């Protein structure tokens, strides 16, 4: 139960509702105990009448009174049972809501490196399936557990006060049941953990298939994927069946042991009645009702054990991620305004997951309001510079300063709010085009959205759709072409009007004429704003205040277009190569 201790803070939060639920549960179960007692009294009245101890009218009056008491108690017990579910089960939904928010908030708090190490399907399974298993513990398991304990606490003392010897024989199977539950629950815990882990594997596989369905169709891999899924599903079924086989032992064992208890009641109780040790055969009927009232609580012990074991396994998986701490820590709580000066001092960076050194002792300065183009071959470290400016990673060595302040001494939220980033792989959400653009500024007017789209040269494409800006995109923006997705992402950044623009090869999917128009618009929009443009094309660098040329993580050349074009080197060769390609 140590993993489930994480939930104690939520039980404390809703302690008043749980206390009310506990009180209502006790009332409901106490009212349920009225029936056996008055069934016994009714049988005693009938025996007294048959033995001429009371008259027929008196017997009828007693029977009517007892029947009314039994019916009234049953109705009240049902009403309080309803209230019990309304309180305790509702609390489990509140806890589910809080726990999902806690996990999601923590997911967002974790660094980018965490998402490289863990698969999306596994993340989703822990916040959905695992949380659902935990909810069963905080709701149904808690409710039925209280119910079971209340019945045991009430019924067993009553049975011993009524007929001690008969009660002792009747309850003999219970210790045997406890031992069986102890050993079987250990097996359930182990197999529950395996099942939950496998569900994550299955979720990851299906999520990747759905995300990459276009590639699967392009290579006609549907039969292979179906075979892989069948194999995974079959293995998952086998693991679930292993768990189900253990769970299947519980209910038959409960029924068997309760059946033995009933036999003891009838046999031992019958002998005691014949021998005059108990005054009325109604005691036997009372005990049979008690035993059968214990049937469900005893039978449910196995189910409760299974729920608790599953919840323990699920909460352990949840806790694994909740214990993860972010690599990037926000050490400054107060806001720190950002203007836009950027300085790299002997910066080196190595990716932890691949151990690839992306930057080697890089130094440069970008003044506030400057536009800087970063060029280089694939893998030269261009995108890494943008990631470090946004502090998605911390440098391995060296120092980055923003406005002459070490980047670690800035409030991370202030830093990122001052940045408008357009990634190389444009990501759009399954929402309307308008809302995707407004992602950069939620309170933007329609006019501002349209102006941003025009600056990104995507307005004409959008109005060409049937629903225009209200067109809902497919997952990851699949409705749009690559160039349209890039331009919508650019419009999102332009709408934000940040202090620092980061454009990561965001014009690779547009033609040269559109690129030229967008670059001119960007020049106007980014006036007096620091702008970093990563590109493979020299055309993106012609109007930049400064050009940085990278090669294998090192700064190869630095200067403006005219300076670099006047000396032999990578930049000049690239310029004339692309110029000749354009002319041809």
N, C-alpha and C positions, 0 to 999 in steps of 0.2 A: 504493500500500500504506500510505500515511500514516494513513488512517483506521483501518486494522486494527491499528495500533500500540497502540491502546487495549487489545487483548487480550494484550499481552505480559506484563502482571502475572499473568494466569491461567496462561500458559505457565510463568512462573517458579514459580507455586504448585505446579504438577504436574510440575515438571522431572524428578523422579526416575522417575515413571511413563513419561514421554515418552522418557527416556534408555533405560529397559528396552525400550520399544517399538522404539526405533531399533536397539538391539543385536539384538533378535529378528528385525527386518526384514532386517538384513544377513545373519544366519545363514540365514534362509529363502531369500534370493536366491542366496547362495553355494552352498547345497545344490542349488538349481535348475540351476546351471551344470555340475553333474556329468554330466548326461545327454548333452549334445552331445559332450563330450570322449570319453565311453565308447561312444557310437554310432560315432564316427570310429574308435576302437580296434577295435570289433567288425567294421566293414567292412574294416579293414586285416588283421585275422585271417583273414577270409574270402578276401581277395585272396592272402594268403600261402599259404593252404591250396590255392587254385586254381592257384597257381604252384609247388606242391610244395615250398614253403619250410618248412612245418611239417606234422606228421602229423595225421590226423583226430582221434585221442583228445586231442591237445594243443589242437587248435582248439576242440573241444567244451568242454574244461576252461576255456579262456580265455573262450569265449562265455557259459558258465554263470556264471563269476565276474563278468563285466561286467554281465550281466543282473541278478544279485543286487545289485550296487552301484547300478545305475540305479533298481531298485525300492526299495531301502532309502533312497536319497537322496530319491526322490520322496515316500515316506511321511514322512520326517523334515521335508522342506520343507513338506508339507501341515500337519503338526502345528505347526510354528513359525509358519506363516501364520495358523493359528487363534489362537495366542497373540498374534500381532501385532494382530489385530482386537480381541481381548479387552482389550488394553492401550490402544491409541491411540483406538479408537472409544469406549471407556468414558470416557476423558479428555474427549472432545468432549461427552459427556452431562453430566459434572461442570461443564464450562465453561458449557454451556447453562443449567444450574441456577443457577450463580453469576451469570451475566449477567442472567437474568430477575429474580433477587432484587435485583440492583443497580438495574435499571431501575424495578422496582416500588417499592423503597425511595425512589428519587429522585422518582418520581411523588408519593408521599405527602408528601415533603419540600417539594414546590413549593407555592406559594401558590394561593389560590382564583382569582386573576386568570388564572393559567396555563390553568385549565380552561375559562375563558370564551373564551379565544383559540383553543383546540384542540378538535377534535371527538373524541368517545369512540371512534369507529371507527378513527381514525388512531392514537390511543393504543394501542388493542388490537392493531392490525396490527404496530406496531413492537415490541411485546413478544412477539408470537407468530410471524408470518410472517418478519419481519426477523431475529429471533433464530435461527429455524430455518435461514435462509440462512447466517448466520454459523457455526452449528454445523457445517454441511457443510464449511466451510473449516477449522475446528479439528479435524475428524475425518477423513472420507474424503479430502479434498484433501491433508491433511498425510500421511496414511498412504500414499496412492498416489504422492504426490510423493516421499517418501523411497524408496519402492519403485522408482520410475522412475530416480531419481538413482543408486541402488545398482546397478541393472542396467547403466546406461550406464557407470558407473565401473568395473564388472567386465568387461563383455563387450567393449567397444571396445579396451582394452589387450590382451585375449586374442586378439582378431581380428588386430591388428597384429603381435603376436608370432608368430602362426601363419602368416599369409600377408599381408605388408604391402601388396602391390599389389592383391590381391583385396579387402582390407579398405578401401582407399582408394576403389575403385570402388563398393563396396557402400554406403559411407556418404555418397556424393555427395548424395543427396536430402535429408539432414538439415539442412544450412544453408538450403536452399530452404524447408523446412518451418518453420524458425525465423522467417524473414522473414514468411511468410504468417501465422503465429500472432501476430506483433507487430502487424500491421495490422488483422487481424480482431478481436483482443482489444479494441482501442480502440473499435470499433463496438459490441462486446458490452457494454462498460462503459456507454456512453451509453444503449443501449436497455434494459439491466437497470435502470438508475436510473428510467427512465420507467415500466417495468412495475411496480416496487415502489411508486412513487408512486401509480400508478393502482389498485393493490390496496387502498391506504389509502382512496381515494375510494369504491371499491366496498364496503369494509367499513363505512365511515361511513354510506353510503346504506342498506344492509341493517339496520344497528343501529338507525337512526332509524325505519325502517319497522316493525321488530319492536316497538320501544318505543311507537310511536304507532299500533299496529294497531287499537285501539278507535276512534280518530278516523277512520282510513281506512275502516273498515267502516260507521261512522255516516254518512259522506258518500258511501258507495258508490264509492270511488275506486280499487277494486282494478284495473280495466282500465287506468287512467292510470298507476298504480304499476307494473303489469306492463310497460307500454310504456316507461316510464322505465328500468326495470331491463334490459329487452331492449336498449335503446340503449346503456346503460353496459356491459353484457356484450359487446355487439358491438364497441364501441370497445376494450374490454379485450382481446378476442380478437385484434383487428387488431394491437394493440401487442405482444401475446405472439407473434403469428405473425411480426411483423417481427424479433423476437429469435430465434425458432426458425429462420427462414430463414438467418440468419447462422450459428447453431450448426450447421445442417445441412451447411455447407461442410466442417466439420472432418473428420468420419469418412471421407467419400469421398476427400478429399485424402490422408489418412493411408494408406488402403488403396492408393491409386494409387501413392504414393511407395514404400511397402513392396513393392508388386508390381514396381516398377522395380528396386528393390534385389535382389529374387529373380532377376530376369532377368539382372542384372549378375553375380550369383553363378554362375548356371548357365553363362552364355556365357563370361565371363572365366575362371571356374574351370575350365570344360571345356577351353578353349584351353591354360591353364597345365598341366593334367594331361597333355594330348596332347603338349605340348612338353617335358614332364618337369620343369617348374618347381616342381610340387608332387608329393610322393612318392606320395600315395594319393588316390583318389576320395572317401575318407571325409572329407577336408577340405571338399569341396563340401557333403556332407551336414551336416557340423558347422556350416558357415556358414549354410546354409538354416535350421537349427534356431536359430542365434543371431539371424538376421534376424527369424524368426517369434516368437522370444522378445521381441524389441524391438517387435513389431507392437502389442501391447496398450499398453505404456508410451508409445510414440510416439502411438498413436491417442488415448490418454487425456489427452495434453497439452492438446488442445482442450477436453476436458471439464473438466480442472483449471482451465484459463484461465477458462472460463465460470463455474465455481464461485467462483473468487477474485474475478472482476469483480462477480458478484452479491453476494458477501459484502461487498466494498468499498462497493457502493452501499447495502446494508442497514445496514452499520455507520456509514456517514456519516449516515443518517437517525436512527439511534439516538443518535449523538454529538450531533446537533443538540439533542435534548432533555436529554441528560446535561450539556450545557454550560449549560443554563438554570439560573439561580440564583433562589432564592425572593425575592419582594418582602419577605416577613416573615422577618426573621433573628432567631434565638435567640442573643442576645449574652451571656446569663447561663447558665453551665453548672450551677452548684449549685442545689439545690431552694430555692424561695422560697414558704413557706406563704402562703395567701390566706385572709383572714377575711371580706371582703365589702363594705368601704366603697368606693364608686365616686364619682369626681368628674370632671366634664367642665369644662375651662377654655377658653372661647373656641374651641371645636372647630368646624372646617369640614372638609368632606370632598367630594371630587369623584371620581366613578368614571372610571377611566382609559380604559375601552373606549368609553363613551358620552359622556364629558365632561359628564355631568349633575352639578350640584352638589346633593347630597342634604341636606347640613347646612350652615347658615350661622351661624357664631359662636355656637354653643350652649354655655351654661354651666348646670350644676346639680350638686347634691350628693345622693347617696343614702347614708345612714348604714348601718352594718352591721346586718343583721336587718330592715331596712325592706322593705315591699312597695310597689312603685311601678307604677302603671298608665300606659301611654303611649298616647294617643289621637290621632287625626288622620285626615284623608282619605287615600285611596290616593296614594302618591308623596310623602307629607309627610316621610319620613325615619325612620319608626318602626323598621323592620327594620334600617336602617343602624346605629342606636344599638346594637342587640344584637350586630351583626357586629363593631363596633368594640370592644365590651366583651370579646368572645371573641378579639379581635385577629386576625380573619380578614383585616382590612385595617389599615393604619396611617393615621393622620389626615393630611390635607393640610396643615392648620395647627392650632395650638392644642395642647392637652395633655390626656391622660387619665391619672388617677391611681387606682391600686388600693391601698387601705390607705395613702394618702398617699405612695405610691411611683409614679413614672412607669411606665406599663405596659411600656415598652421595657426597663426594668431588672428585669423579672420573668422568671423561667424560663418559657418559653412552655408547656412541658408541665405545670408546676405550676399555671399559670393555667387551662389547659383542663381539667385533672383536677378543678379546683375548681368547674367549671361543669357544670350539667345543662341541656342545650338541647333545646327542642322546636321544630323549624322549622315555618314556615307550611305548607310542602308536606311532610307527614310521609313519611319514607322508611323502608321496612321491607325487610329482606333476604329472599331466597328460602330461608328456614329455618323452623323451628318457631316458634310464637308464644312459647313459653317462652324459646327462645334469643334471640329478638328483644328480649324484655323484659330478659333477663340481659345484653344488650349493655352496659347501664349498669353492671353489676356481675357479672362472670363467675362468681365463687364464691358467688353468692347461693343460699340454700336454696329449696326449692319453696314453703315457707311464706312466705318474704319475697316471692317472685314473686307469689303469690296475693294477699297483702296490698296490694302495689303495684297490682295489677289492680283490686282492690276500690276502692281510693282513686281510681283513674281511671274508676270506674264502667264497666268493661268485662268484669269477671269473669263476669257472667251470660251475656253474649254468647259468651264463650270456652267455657264449660262446655256451651253449647248445641250446639257442634260435635261431630261423631262422635268425633273423637280429642282433643277438649279442648285442653289446652295443647300437646299434641304435634302439632297440626294444622300441616302444612307450607304456608306461604304461597307464592303465585305470585310472579313477578318484580315487584319494587317493592310487594309487599303487595296485589296485584290481587285476591286472594281476599276481602279485607275491604272494607266500605263506607268512604266517606271519613271518617265520624265514628268508626268503629271503629279505623281506622288512626291517627287523631289521639289517641285514648284509649290505644292501645297505646304510642304514642310518649311520652305523658305518664307512663304506668306505668314506662317505661324510665328516665325522668328521676327519678321519685320513688324508684325502687329505688336509684339511685346515692347519694342523700342528699348532694348537693354543698353547698358554701358559698354558691353563687350559682345561682339558677334563672333561665333565660331562656325565656319562653313567648311565641312569636311567632304571635299570632292563631291559637292552636292549638285553639280551641273554635268556630271558624266553621262547622263541619259538624255540630254537635250542637244539639239543641233546647234551649229556654230552661230547661226543668225539669232536664234532665241537666246543663246548664251550671251551674245554681245548686248542684246537689249536688257537682259536681266542684270548684267554687270554694270551697265550704265545706271540702272535704277538703284542697284545696291550702293553705288558710289554716292548717289544723292541721299539715300536713306541712312547711310552710315557716316555721313559727314559729322565730324567732331566726336565720333564713337570709335573705339578701338575695334579693329576688324582683322581676324585671321582667316585666310582663305587657303585651304589645302587643295591642290589641284595637280593634274598631270599635264595640263595645257598651259602654255606660255601666255595665251590670250588672257587668262585670269590674272596674270601678274603684270601686264604692261602698265596699268594705271596705278599699281601699288606704290606706296611710299618706300617700301623696302621688300626685298626678296631674299628668302632663306632657301638655300639649296642643300638638301641632305643626301647623304650616301652612307648606307650601312650604319646608321645611327650617329654619324658624325656630321658636323657642319662643314660642308664642302666650299660653299660660296655665300657671300653676303653683300648686298648692295641694291641699288635700284635697277630698273630695266636697262637704262642707257649704260650704266657702269658695267653691268655683267655682260651686255651684248657687245661691248667693245674689247673684251678680252677673251682669249680662247679658253674653253672650258665646257662643262656639262650644259650650262644654261644656253650658251651661244649655239652649241650643236643642236640642242633640243629646239631652239627657236627656228633655225633654218630648216630643220627636218619637218616641223609642223607647218611652216610657211610653204614649203614646196608641196606638201601633201594637200594643202588647201588650194593651191593654184592648179594642181592636177585634178 
